[in-house]
Amino acid sequence: MQLLNVDLSTVTTAADVVFGIGEPLAEIFHLDAQASASATKHLDVLAYNALLHRAYRVPVHSTVLLLHQQARHPNLSGRVQYAARHGRGKMDFGFELIPLWEIPADDLLDGALATLPLAVLGRLPDPLRLTDALAAVVKRLAERLQQEAAGEQAKRLLTAAYILTGLRLPNQEDISQLFRGVSIAMRESVTYQAILEEGKAEGRVEGRVEGRVEELHRTILRLGRERFGEADETTRQNIEAITDIDTLEELSLRLLKVSSWAELLTRESA
């Protein structure tokens, strides 16, 4: 299996993750992770699937991974079906839909190292309080990483688990408490330190994933420059004032469908 460098930007934004299977290429696996509800995600998946099939001429399997129950939307059923004229052609497209909260966390903890961070969003044992159940998950996750993962890999996966836990626990201090002391590797992680900024030289705990926000700011400004020209100072300030990751991701999605900076920001403020 290989990660494909896919550019669908002439029609729509790039798909989340695209893997090529086989040598020569025999199949494509397209994975799209959703943390919030989208009324048009099913249409995006249809477009990605069709464009990938057109580009590579092999079967494409599309999967939407729902990270949180708030990612549910009535339109996201796993099918896109319609017929403009009865009996004269139709659309009938299906894709896999995986609600992560329905998968037992224990199953995810027993799986591959790369998917361990998803365990914090899996189904937890009923009798336990949420924080107690999550503490047990984090403990097992850290133990596996200490035994099986190299230092840099352990740092990345622990950081990913920390970030994903924010979809489940609203209180930043509760999240920090869960991970406090589980591994020296966590405290050495640059990303983790940027999130926590705990005490000492870094200051107080911050509850935002600043690195991701800054990355999205840079991406929007760079892609926008290629399409509309350099953003003026007011436009730049308006974009950099947005710190909500979901909002920024939606902006980057729409950027390729509008014709100016003004239209992009007008739609955002609408």
C-alpha positions in Angstrom: 0.0 0.0 0.0 1.3 3.5 -0.9 0.1 7.0 -0.1 -0.8 8.7 -3.3 -0.1 12.4 -3.9 -3.5 13.4 -5.3 -4.3 16.8 -6.6 -8.0 17.3 -7.5 -7.8 21.1 -7.1 -9.0 21.8 -10.6 -12.5 20.7 -9.5 -12.5 20.5 -5.8 -10.3 20.3 -2.7 -8.0 17.3 -2.1 -9.4 14.3 -0.4 -8.3 13.6 3.2 -6.2 10.5 2.6 -5.8 8.4 -0.5 -3.9 5.1 -0.6 -3.0 3.1 -3.7 -3.1 -0.7 -3.3 -1.1 -3.1 -5.5 1.9 -2.9 -7.8 0.9 -2.1 -10.5 -2.0 -0.1 -9.0 -5.1 -2.3 -8.7 -7.3 -0.4 -6.2 -7.6 3.0 -4.4 -8.8 3.4 -0.8 -10.0 6.9 0.0 -10.5 7.9 3.6 -12.3 11.1 4.8 -12.5 11.8 8.5 -15.3 14.0 9.8 -15.5 15.8 13.1 -18.5 18.0 12.4 -21.7 17.7 10.4 -21.7 18.7 6.8 -24.9 18.8 4.6 -22.8 18.2 1.4 -20.2 15.7 2.5 -21.9 12.9 0.6 -21.6 14.9 -2.6 -17.9 15.7 -1.9 -17.3 11.9 -1.5 -19.1 11.2 -4.7 -16.9 13.8 -6.5 -13.7 12.5 -5.0 -14.5 8.9 -5.9 -15.4 9.8 -9.5 -12.3 12.0 -10.0 -10.0 9.4 -8.6 -11.5 6.7 -10.8 -11.1 9.0 -13.8 -7.5 9.8 -13.0 -6.3 6.3 -12.2 -8.8 4.0 -14.0 -9.1 1.5 -11.1 -11.8 0.8 -8.6 -12.1 3.3 -5.7 -13.4 2.5 -2.2 -14.5 5.6 -0.3 -14.9 5.6 3.5 -16.1 8.3 5.8 -14.9 8.0 9.4 -17.2 9.9 11.8 -15.0 10.9 14.7 -17.8 12.3 16.8 -21.6 12.0 17.0 -21.9 15.6 16.1 -20.5 14.6 12.7 -23.8 12.9 11.9 -26.0 14.5 9.3 -29.3 13.2 7.7 -27.7 13.5 4.3 -24.8 11.3 5.2 -26.4 7.8 4.8 -23.7 6.1 2.8 -25.6 6.4 -0.5 -26.2 9.1 -3.2 -29.2 8.1 -5.3 -31.2 10.1 -7.8 -32.8 9.9 -11.2 -33.5 13.0 -13.3 -35.8 11.0 -15.6 -37.3 7.7 -14.6 -36.0 4.8 -16.6 -33.5 6.9 -18.5 -30.4 6.6 -16.4 -29.8 7.2 -12.7 -27.1 7.8 -10.0 -26.6 5.1 -7.4 -23.3 5.5 -5.5 -22.4 3.9 -2.2 -19.6 4.5 0.3 -18.7 3.1 3.7 -19.7 5.0 6.8 -17.9 4.2 10.1 -19.2 5.8 13.3 -16.1 5.6 15.5 -18.0 5.8 18.7 -19.7 2.4 17.9 -16.3 0.6 17.8 -15.2 -0.7 21.2 -12.1 1.1 22.4 -10.6 -2.2 23.4 -10.7 -3.3 19.8 -8.8 -0.2 18.7 -6.3 -0.6 21.5 -5.6 -4.2 20.2 -5.2 -2.9 16.6 -2.3 -1.4 14.6 -0.1 1.2 16.2 -1.2 3.8 13.6 -4.8 3.6 14.7 -4.2 3.6 18.5 -5.1 7.3 18.9 -8.6 6.6 17.7 -9.2 4.5 20.8 -10.0 7.7 22.8 -13.1 8.2 20.6 -14.2 4.5 20.6 -17.0 2.9 22.7 -16.1 2.9 26.4 -17.3 0.4 29.1 -20.7 1.5 30.4 -20.2 1.2 34.2 -17.3 3.6 34.3 -17.3 7.3 34.4 -16.1 9.0 31.3 -12.9 10.3 32.7 -12.1 7.0 34.5 -12.7 5.0 31.3 -10.6 7.4 29.2 -7.8 7.3 31.8 -7.7 3.5 31.4 -7.6 3.9 27.6 -4.7 6.4 27.7 -2.8 4.1 30.1 -3.1 1.1 27.8 -2.3 3.2 24.8 0.9 4.6 26.4 2.0 1.1 27.5 1.7 -0.2 23.9 3.6 2.7 22.5 6.4 2.4 25.1 6.8 -1.3 24.2 6.4 -1.2 20.5 6.9 2.3 19.0 10.1 4.2 18.4 10.6 7.5 20.2 9.5 9.9 17.4 6.5 7.7 16.4 5.4 7.4 20.1 5.5 11.2 20.3 3.4 11.7 17.2 0.8 9.1 18.2 0.5 10.4 21.8 0.1 13.9 20.5 -2.6 12.7 18.1 -4.5 11.0 20.9 -4.2 14.1 23.1 -5.8 16.3 20.3 -8.5 13.8 19.5 -9.5 13.6 23.2 -10.6 17.2 22.8 -13.5 16.0 20.8 -14.7 14.0 23.8 -13.8 16.1 26.8 -14.8 19.8 26.7 -12.5 20.8 29.7 -8.9 21.3 28.7 -7.6 20.7 32.3 -9.4 17.3 32.3 -7.5 16.4 29.1 -4.2 17.6 30.5 -4.7 15.6 33.6 -5.4 12.4 31.7 -2.1 12.6 29.9 0.0 14.1 32.7 2.9 11.8 33.5 2.0 9.0 31.1 5.2 9.2 29.2 8.4 11.3 29.0 7.9 11.1 25.2 4.8 13.1 25.5 6.5 16.0 27.3 9.3 16.0 24.7 6.8 16.4 21.8 7.0 19.8 20.2 3.3 19.7 19.2 2.3 18.7 22.7 4.2 21.5 24.2 2.6 23.9 21.8 -0.8 22.7 23.0 -0.1 22.6 26.7 2.5 25.4 27.1 2.6 24.2 30.7 4.2 26.5 33.2 7.8 27.5 33.4 9.2 29.2 30.2 6.2 28.4 28.0 3.6 30.0 30.3 0.1 28.8 31.2 -1.8 26.0 29.6 -3.4 27.0 26.2 -6.5 25.2 25.0 -6.0 25.8 21.3 -4.1 23.7 18.7 -2.1 26.7 17.5 0.1 24.9 15.1 -2.9 23.6 13.1 -4.6 27.0 13.0 -1.4 28.7 11.8 -0.9 26.0 9.1 -4.5 26.6 7.8 -3.9 30.3 7.8 -0.7 29.8 5.7 -2.5 27.4 3.3 -5.5 29.7 2.7 -3.2 32.7 2.1 -0.9 30.8 -0.2 -3.7 29.1 -2.3 -5.6 32.4 -2.4 -2.5 34.3 -3.6 -2.2 31.8 -6.6 -5.9 32.4 -7.5 -6.6 36.0 -6.6 -3.3 37.7 -6.1 -1.7 38.8 -2.8 -4.1 39.4 0.0 -4.2 43.0 1.3 -3.5 43.7 5.0 -7.1 43.9 6.0 -7.9 40.5 4.3 -4.9 38.9 5.9 -5.9 40.2 9.4 -9.5 39.0 8.9 -8.3 35.5 8.0 -5.8 35.3 10.8 -8.5 36.5 13.2 -10.3 33.2 12.6 -9.1 30.5 15.1 -11.8 27.9 14.7 -10.3 24.9 12.9 -13.6 23.7 11.4 -14.3 27.2 10.0 -10.8 27.5 8.5 -11.1 24.0 6.9 -14.5 25.1 5.4 -12.8 28.3 4.1 -10.0 26.2 2.4 -12.7 24.0 0.9 -14.6 27.0 -0.6 -11.5 28.8 -1.7 -11.3 26.9 -5.0 -14.9 27.6 -5.8 -15.0 31.4 -5.4 -13.5 34.1 -7.6 -12.1 36.7 -5.1 -10.9 37.3 -1.6 -14.1 39.4 -1.0 -16.4 36.6 -2.1 -14.5 34.1 0.2 -14.8 36.3 3.2 -18.4 37.5 2.4 -19.5 33.8 2.4 -17.8 33.3 5.7 -19.5 36.2 7.4 -22.9 35.3 5.9 
